[in-house]
Amino acid sequence: MTNNSSPTYAAQFEKMKTGKGFIAALDQSGGSTPKALSLYGLSEADYTTEAAMFDRIHEMRSRIITSPAFNGTRVVGAILFEMTMERQVDGMGAAAYLWQKKNVIPFLKVDNGLADEANGVQLMKPIPELGDRLARANVHEVFGTKMRSVIKTDNQSGVDEVVAQQFAIGREILDAGLVPIIEPEVDIKSPRKAESEVMLKAALNKALDSVPADKVVMFKLSLPSVAGFYSEFVSHPKVLRVVALSGGYSRDEANRLLAENPGVIASFSRALTEGLSAKQSDAEFNATLDATIQSIYDASIT
């Protein structure tokens, strides 16, 4: 059963299409959680088991989501890790809390991480649980999904493989009634970043022809080397929204680059949580988050 004919989906679709603001990426998974917690001021001494580690990251995410600074006025969506979707925030399911209490559209990260590099790229690992994951997303009235691959250099066969895999899985997601965020990240440290982006844009343009006329996808792309490089996707009828990842840039640098790309909005993870600490008082935490959200919002509405 899918939810793309429900009033909730219709309201979320309209907000995602026209809403001002950005998408908060709160989807750190097992591999990236220790680093996220370290930046939040928690060392491995603060959790002795994997279960405790996930408890700490859920506490961090819950603190962000329940903050008065975090709401649908400036944040249009939030990407959740599967374990977060299945947990509660302030007594409600996380996705329901986001939409019903904060007017923020919930998305679900559906990939299982990256395969080893080959042909200058890292494809996604197999996702045998995809069907079950999408079914659970529909139960929780999640609007869309996100999945990430990485392009290291301008290898044509590698770039084509990344795009083909993203769109093949994207079609399964569309069939489940959800909107896929297709994320073929170009490594910002690549010496061939600009050349890779030219290759990627051509491959994405071609792949959009395979999207049914009554369906849409979203793109999550690295901030481009050339300002406005992805503007044609911003106005493309099969692209609901183009969002940008921070990709390792500092928040100030990511915001500066984002502002050079009209119509593209942020979907930042580390840049969103930069400066937040478990040791801050609620007043300090909320003030820091408020300033962060405002800066990313301002860059996203250019």
RODO-2510 file (C-alpha; in nm, 4 decimals, decimal comma):
residues 302
     n   res          X          Y          Z
     1     m     0,0000     0,0000     0,0000
     2     t     0,1284     0,3464    -0,0894
     3     n     0,0345     0,6859     0,0430
     4     n     0,0770     0,9077    -0,2644
     5     s    -0,2976     0,9578    -0,2984
     6     s    -0,3438     1,0706     0,0616
     7     p    -0,4142     1,4278     0,1746
     8     t    -0,0882     1,4163     0,3729
     9     y     0,1135     1,3353     0,0612
    10     a    -0,0603     1,6104    -0,1375
    11     a     0,0175     1,8689     0,1306
    12     q     0,3792     1,7513     0,1571
    13     f     0,4196     1,7579    -0,2220
    14     e     0,3006     2,1173    -0,2416
    15     k     0,5269     2,2258     0,0438
    16     m     0,8283     2,0563    -0,1110
    17     k     0,7552     2,2144    -0,4475
    18     t     0,7049     2,5711    -0,3279
    19     g     0,8229     2,5947     0,0336
    20     k     1,1071     2,8240     0,1337
    21     g     1,3863     2,6766     0,3412
    22     f     1,6094     2,3708     0,3374
    23     i     1,6234     1,9998     0,4173
    24     a     1,7965     1,8934     0,7383
    25     a     2,0019     1,5752     0,6898
    26     l     1,9715     1,3839     1,0182
    27     d     2,0556     1,0451     0,8694
    28     q     2,4001     0,9508     0,9985
    29     s     2,4196     0,5718     0,9960
    30     g     2,6400     0,3241     1,1812
    31     g     2,9624     0,4140     1,0029
    32     s     2,9335     0,7915     1,0408
    33     t     2,7753     0,8011     1,3868
    34     p     3,0971     0,7982     1,5978
    35     k     3,2321     1,1022     1,4096
    36     a     2,8996     1,2842     1,4436
    37     l     2,8960     1,2146     1,8176
    38     s     3,2585     1,3246     1,8512
    39     l     3,1765     1,6590     1,6889
    40     y     2,8833     1,6814     1,9303
    41     g     3,1251     1,6493     2,2224
    42     l     3,0714     1,2814     2,3069
    43     s     3,3620     1,0382     2,3020
    44     e     3,3449     0,6584     2,2844
    45     a     3,3728     0,6618     2,6635
    46     d     3,0201     0,8050     2,6682
    47     y     2,8764     0,4875     2,5113
    48     t     3,0102     0,1358     2,5595
    49     t     2,7895    -0,0580     2,3167
    50     e     2,6498    -0,0041     1,9690
    51     a     2,3011     0,0170     2,1184
    52     a     2,4172     0,2926     2,3532
    53     m     2,5820     0,4718     2,0583
    54     f     2,2509     0,4769     1,8712
    55     d     2,0749     0,5955     2,1868
    56     r     2,3139     0,8916     2,2063
    57     i     2,2683     0,9875     1,8397
    58     h     1,8905     0,9611     1,8773
    59     e     1,9100     1,1923     2,1777
    60     m     2,1073     1,4415     1,9667
    61     r     1,8585     1,4223     1,6780
    62     s     1,5624     1,4510     1,9147
    63     r     1,7168     1,7580     2,0763
    64     i     1,7485     1,9198     1,7334
    65     i     1,3989     1,8225     1,6156
    66     t     1,2244     1,9353     1,9370
    67     s     1,4146     2,2663     1,9567
    68     p     1,1963     2,5766     1,9146
    69     a     1,4402     2,6849     1,6414
    70     f     1,3525     2,3800     1,4281
    71     n     1,0216     2,4066     1,2436
    72     g     0,8614     2,4241     0,9012
    73     t     0,9022     2,7996     0,8705
    74     r     1,2681     2,7593     0,7711
    75     v     1,3131     2,3797     0,7464
    76     v     1,1009     2,2205     0,4734
    77     g     1,2170     1,8616     0,5208
    78     a     1,4336     1,6265     0,7249
    79     i     1,6072     1,3030     0,6233
    80     l     1,5923     1,0267     0,8831
    81     f     1,7978     0,7131     0,9402
    82     e     1,5755     0,4010     0,9467
    83     m     1,6335     0,3469     1,3186
    84     t     1,5246     0,7066     1,3863
    85     m     1,2047     0,6561     1,1850
    86     e     1,1215     0,3547     1,4013
    87     r     1,1840     0,5439     1,7259
    88     q     0,9803     0,8058     1,9037
    89     v     1,0340     1,1769     1,9542
    90     d     0,8459     1,3277     2,2480
    91     g     0,6063     1,0329     2,2561
    92     m     0,5303     1,0225     1,8818
    93     g     0,6811     0,8370     1,5884
    94     a     0,9665     1,0508     1,4528
    95     a     0,8137     1,1008     1,1059
    96     a     0,4711     1,1824     1,2506
    97     y     0,6265     1,4281     1,4967
    98     l     0,8122     1,6060     1,2160
    99     w     0,5011     1,6543     1,0029
   100     q     0,2267     1,6926     1,2611
   101     k     0,4122     1,8996     1,5208
   102     k     0,6744     2,0831     1,3138
   103     n     0,5299     2,0951     0,9589
   104     v     0,8566     1,9400     0,8330
   105     i     0,8419     1,6765     0,5556
   106     p     0,9988     1,3405     0,6543
   107     f     1,2356     1,1520     0,4221
   108     l     1,4092     0,8177     0,4803
   109     k     1,7664     0,7215     0,3965
   110     v     1,7341     0,3847     0,2208
   111     d     2,0871     0,2908     0,1100
   112     n     2,3228     0,0549     0,2951
   113     g     2,6357     0,2594     0,2358
   114     l     2,9007     0,2559    -0,0332
   115     a     3,0725    -0,0285    -0,2142
   116     d     3,4493    -0,0211    -0,2708
   117     e     3,5765     0,2175    -0,5367
   118     a     3,5845     0,0895    -0,8953
   119     n     3,5958     0,2825    -1,2247
   120     g     3,6515     0,6034    -1,0298
   121     v     3,3219     0,5768    -0,8375
   122     q     3,1611     0,4145    -0,5371
   123     l     2,8286     0,2549    -0,6178
   124     m     2,5757     0,1739    -0,3467
   125     k     2,5943    -0,1624    -0,1759
   126     p     2,3010    -0,3948    -0,2551
   127     i     1,9752    -0,3085    -0,0740
   128     p     1,7944    -0,6421    -0,0280
   129     e     1,5749    -0,4839     0,2411
   130     l     1,4494    -0,2097     0,0074
   131     g     1,0960    -0,3465    -0,0330
   132     d     1,0453    -0,3836     0,3414
   133     r     1,2042    -0,0440     0,4056
   134     l     0,9706     0,1278     0,1589
   135     a     0,6695    -0,0493     0,3081
   136     r     0,7667     0,0756     0,6547
   137     a     0,8163     0,4266     0,5146
   138     n     0,4600     0,4184     0,3831
   139     v     0,3303     0,3033     0,7215
   140     h     0,4997     0,6064     0,8787
   141     e     0,3677     0,8394     0,6026
   142     v     0,7168     0,9306     0,4895
   143     f     0,7179     1,1428     0,1728
   144     g     1,0417     1,0407     0,0061
   145     t     1,3776     0,8684     0,0293
   146     k     1,7470     0,9427    -0,0106
   147     m     2,0332     0,7267    -0,1380
   148     r     2,3976     0,8222    -0,1949
   149     s     2,6712     0,7236    -0,4380
   150     v     3,0091     0,8971    -0,4833
   151     i     3,1949     1,0008    -0,7984
   152     k     3,5703     1,0377    -0,7517
   153     t     3,6768     1,1257    -1,1061
   154     d     3,5501     1,1758    -1,4612
   155     n     3,5380     0,8104    -1,5650
   156     q     3,2538     0,7819    -1,8159
   157     s     3,1651     0,4187    -1,7444
   158     g     3,1771     0,4826    -1,3700
   159     v     2,9528     0,7903    -1,3897
   160     d     2,7098     0,6023    -1,6142
   161     e     2,7016     0,3125    -1,3640
   162     v     2,6232     0,5488    -1,0757
   163     v     2,3389     0,7183    -1,2607
   164     a     2,1969     0,3887    -1,3921
   165     q     2,1938     0,2373    -1,0422
   166     q     2,0388     0,5476    -0,8866
   167     f     1,7569     0,5611    -1,1414
   168     a     1,6921     0,1849    -1,1359
   169     i     1,6393     0,1946    -0,7606
   170     g     1,4606     0,5271    -0,7984
   171     r     1,1979     0,3589    -1,0184
   172     e     1,1303     0,1033    -0,7431
   173     i     1,0861     0,3908    -0,4990
   174     l     0,8484     0,5700    -0,7359
   175     d     0,6501     0,2463    -0,7747
   176     a     0,6155     0,2389    -0,3942
   177     g     0,4542     0,5833    -0,4058
   178     l     0,7518     0,7749    -0,2657
   179     v     0,9693     1,0495    -0,4147
   180     p     1,3376     0,9499    -0,4435
   181     i     1,6191     1,1935    -0,3736
   182     i     1,8871     1,0801    -0,6177
   183     e     2,2293     1,1668    -0,4740
   184     p     2,5327     1,1099    -0,6985
   185     e     2,7820     1,3096    -0,4901
   186     v     3,0928     1,4397    -0,6646
   187     d     3,3848     1,4343    -0,4190
   188     i     3,4802     1,7975    -0,3526
   189     k     3,8452     1,6892    -0,3171
   190     s     3,8546     1,5418    -0,6673
   191     p     4,1143     1,7084    -0,8927
   192     r     3,8663     1,6407    -1,1756
   193     k     3,5598     1,7762    -0,9981
   194     a     3,4477     2,0210    -1,2686
   195     e     3,4993     1,7640    -1,5456
   196     s     3,3070     1,5039    -1,3434
   197     e     3,0171     1,7461    -1,3037
   198     v     2,9945     1,8017    -1,6802
   199     m     2,9799     1,4251    -1,7304
   200     l     2,7269     1,3812    -1,4497
   201     k     2,4929     1,6523    -1,5756
   202     a     2,4770     1,4933    -1,9213
   203     a     2,4058     1,1502    -1,7706
   204     l     2,1330     1,2892    -1,5423
   205     n     1,9664     1,4730    -1,8305
   206     k     1,9545     1,1528    -2,0325
   207     a     1,8256     0,9477    -1,7388
   208     l     1,5391     1,1900    -1,6728
   209     d     1,3856     1,0745    -2,0016
   210     s     1,3140     0,7397    -1,8317
   211     v     1,1047     0,8991    -1,5555
   212     p     0,7310     0,8595    -1,6315
   213     a     0,5544     1,1807    -1,7283
   214     d     0,3379     1,1745    -1,4143
   215     k     0,6296     1,1194    -1,1744
   216     v     0,9047     1,3383    -1,0310
   217     v     1,2397     1,2842    -0,8628
   218     m     1,4648     1,5092    -0,6583
   219     f     1,8395     1,5612    -0,6983
   220     k     2,0906     1,6037    -0,4173
   221     l     2,4147     1,7259    -0,5735
   222     s     2,7524     1,8569    -0,4652
   223     l     2,7879     2,2336    -0,4788
   224     p     2,9145     2,2833    -0,8359
   225     s     3,2447     2,4299    -0,9490
   226     v     3,0561     2,6644    -1,1845
   227     a     2,7859     2,8825    -1,0262
   228     g     2,4369     2,8018    -1,1517
   229     f     2,5593     2,4858    -1,3235
   230     y     2,2474     2,2832    -1,2389
   231     s     1,9917     2,5590    -1,3060
   232     e     1,8257     2,3596    -1,5867
   233     f     1,7290     2,0943    -1,3319
   234     v     1,5714     2,3571    -1,1049
   235     s     1,3111     2,4244    -1,3764
   236     h     1,2887     2,0700    -1,5156
   237     p     0,9296     1,9336    -1,5069
   238     k     1,0454     1,5930    -1,3792
   239     v     1,2598     1,7368    -1,0966
   240     l     1,0608     1,8402    -0,7909
   241     r     1,3544     2,0091    -0,6167
   242     v     1,7319     2,0357    -0,6416
   243     v     1,9157     2,0277    -0,3099
   244     a     2,2846     2,0562    -0,2303
   245     l     2,5024     1,8652     0,0132
   246     s     2,7765     2,0403     0,2091
   247     g     3,0242     1,7675     0,1137
   248     g     3,2914     1,8569     0,3678
   249     y     3,2890     2,2344     0,3212
   250     s     3,2598     2,4431     0,6360
   251     r     2,9127     2,5835     0,6913
   252     d     3,0206     2,9369     0,5955
   253     e     3,1815     2,8158     0,2723
   254     a     2,8875     2,5879     0,1898
   255     n     2,6442     2,8750     0,2459
   256     r     2,8534     3,1068     0,0276
   257     l     2,8618     2,8568    -0,2586
   258     l     2,4943     2,7707    -0,2195
   259     a     2,3945     3,1370    -0,2495
   260     e     2,5595     3,1387    -0,5943
   261     n     2,3098     2,8758    -0,7163
   262     p     1,9590     3,0279    -0,7332
   263     g     1,6754     2,7824    -0,6825
   264     v     1,8972     2,5194    -0,5196
   265     i     1,8343     2,4630    -0,1482
   266     a     2,0559     2,3096     0,1183
   267     s     2,0435     1,9563     0,2512
   268     f     2,3244     1,9816     0,5014
   269     s     2,4277     1,7279     0,7659
   270     r     2,7589     1,8111     0,9312
   271     a     2,7224     2,1796     0,8428
   272     l     2,3869     2,1811     1,0237
   273     t     2,5214     2,0325     1,3472
   274     e     2,8478     2,2318     1,3443
   275     g     2,8829     2,4144     1,6753
   276     l     2,6257     2,2076     1,8646
   277     s     2,7394     2,0291     2,1802
   278     a     2,5906     1,7854     2,4280
   279     k     2,7429     2,0030     2,6999
   280     q     2,5532     2,3187     2,6003
   281     s     2,2591     2,4340     2,8096
   282     d     1,9247     2,4265     2,6294
   283     a     1,9421     2,8038     2,5895
   284     e     2,2912     2,7855     2,4359
   285     f     2,1982     2,4903     2,2161
   286     n     1,8809     2,6545     2,0872
   287     a     2,0546     2,9864     2,0201
   288     t     2,3342     2,8146     1,8252
   289     l     2,0872     2,6069     1,6256
   290     d     1,8704     2,9111     1,5559
   291     a     2,1644     3,1061     1,4117
   292     t     2,2736     2,8044     1,2066
   293     i     1,9257     2,7464     1,0656
   294     q     1,8909     3,1135     0,9761
   295     s     2,2232     3,1192     0,7895
   296     i     2,1385     2,8054     0,5888
   297     y     1,7861     2,9353     0,5237
   298     d     1,9214     3,2661     0,3937
   299     a     2,1564     3,0867     0,1542
   300     s     1,8739     2,8570     0,0393
   301     i     1,6280     3,1317    -0,0604
   302     t     1,8583     3,3130    -0,3035
***
